[in-house]
Amino acid sequence: MSSSIHTSVLPTEVMSFLAAKPGMRLVDGTLGGGGHTRLLAEAVGADGLVIAIDRDPAAIDRGAREMAGLPVRFAQADYCNLPEVLDALSIERVDGVLLDVGLSSDQLADDSRGFSFDSDGPLDLRFDPTEGEPAWRLVNRLKPDSLADIIHEFGEERYSRRIARRIALVRQKQPIRSAREFAAVVRSAIPRQMPPPRIHPATRTFQALRIAVNQELKSLRIALERIPTRLAPGGRLVVISFHSLEDRLVKHAFRSPQVWECLTRSPVEASDDEQHRNPRSRSAKLRAAQIATPTASTDRLYQV
């Protein structure tokens, strides 16, 4: 298995908001390429522990190999099942949790997964290839109205009806299988714009299908409800999201003063320098909060 090519976003900000120190117990709920996990493991040292979780078995296998010797325990699971992961490790509470809920460059580069528009592999889009229904099957079986609803709700795509009708027309002749083929179908359904848009015309549709196949918003919603029960007093949660649907869920959750003391009045974004070095960071938004205490002021804010 090759090494990770993924570059983690907002690493300095993550370390600052989690305030990682020697001896802490922290969770990286989205291991991915392992960049954040490694930084956290180095910060907590031999007396601490990082629990690294990911739904993708390839990420778990690579992380276990590349971070051998560091104080990290790995678990293949959905981060919404964090309490069950901690129970299996006989850990009651942790000092902080990180969720970087985006797609990794390693997944995009894997031609067999179909995350890339240029992939000739099947349009799979599952984080865990052994679980659930691949996207190509969804695309070929759903009625046009149901497809359009998914594309509109999860992708916020204004041309969702046109795209769904085009998909239905194409699949009558032959089932759609590859990511490249699907991207071409979506592109053909969207009117040409001048000047051309900054993002690929199929971006929102791919996003919508990926969210639907992996039930990503459901996982995030459940995680935001369950994580506070397993954080120690003053424990922190940092969430990095990459589109408005995720960010909206996090923003709403952190508005509960009975549960959280919000540490970010507005989302923290990558610096110009980081965006230049890592274009993927341009859409990243970080929000952070810590478990509220009876004496904590709900107005108190921390800046990096």
Order of alpha helices (4+ residues) and beta strands (2+ residues): alpha-beta-alpha-beta-alpha-beta-alpha-beta-alpha-alpha-alpha-alpha-alpha-alpha-alpha-beta-alpha-beta-alpha-beta
